[in-house]
Amino acid sequence: MNKTRVNAFCFIILMFAVVALAAPVPDTGQSKCYNNTVEIPCPSPGQPFYGQDANYSIYPMSYTKLDGSGNTLPDSATSWVMVKDNVTGLVWEMKTNKDGVKNYNDPHDADNTYTWYDSNPATNGGYAGTPGNGTDTEDFINALNNANYGGYSDWRLPTIKELTDIDNYGIPYPGPTINIEYFPNTANSHYWSHSTFYENTGVAWDLDFKSSYQSAFNKDRDNYVRAVRGWQPQSSYVDNGNGTVTDTATGLMWQR
């Protein structure tokens, strides 16, 4: 086999691995279309303003309710413990007891807020944040893992990308901008991600489920939290040699 064929064969194997390991990106939930100033009926191919977000639905948001052992429940279930994102495969924590009263003895209490804290220098972005006494994000995650919540001990804070994946841009302000049929008790407010802001390690990214805005706040701020578990792909890029680049984390192909 000559060198050209070997290279082509290796490229095919590499691209197969990229697709196999990639996690699809859920659609945003955006269903409205706009021109430069106002909302318009969504245009058809060839019409002005065609090609915006609402024109496409490739991976519609889809969820499954799970019981405390990870078993699938019907959509009609009125009680569930976790939610699986059918697009990304990630499993999300449920929140309960949204009554305006914080209860840190229950890490699932929807009213609890936490400061951002991660004592591990390998994952805290260079600054550990603000510790508390049962009231920081590390305490929250440890409580879930020590309790083997849902039969698992690998719960973690989501990245800002993962948190954005469950945000529904089709739900208007003041939200909550999430599917409350699967994620009830979600506050119309800011939720911490684990992603530290790269320009300032003293702040971390959060997502506001009132407006869908991403913000970076000091790690001593009290924010809401929601834990996640599952495979966490790391972005790297493959030059396809034809003017395009493939993101190995999502499988998306980009123009160079």
Buried (B, 14 or more C-beta within 10 A) or exposed (E): EEEEEEEEEEEEEBBEEBEEEBBBBBBBBBBBBBEEEEEBEBBEEEEEEEEBBBBEEEBEBBBBBBBEEEEEBEEEEEEBBBBBBBBBEBBBBBBBBEEEEBBBEEBBBBBBBBBBBBEEEEEBBEBBBBBBEEBBBBBBBBBBBEEEBBEBEEBBBBBBBBBBBBBBBBBEEEBBBBBEEBBBBBBBBBBBBBBBBEEEBBBBBBBBBBBBEBBBBBBBBBBBBBBBBBEBBEEEEBEBEEEEBBBBBBBEBEEE
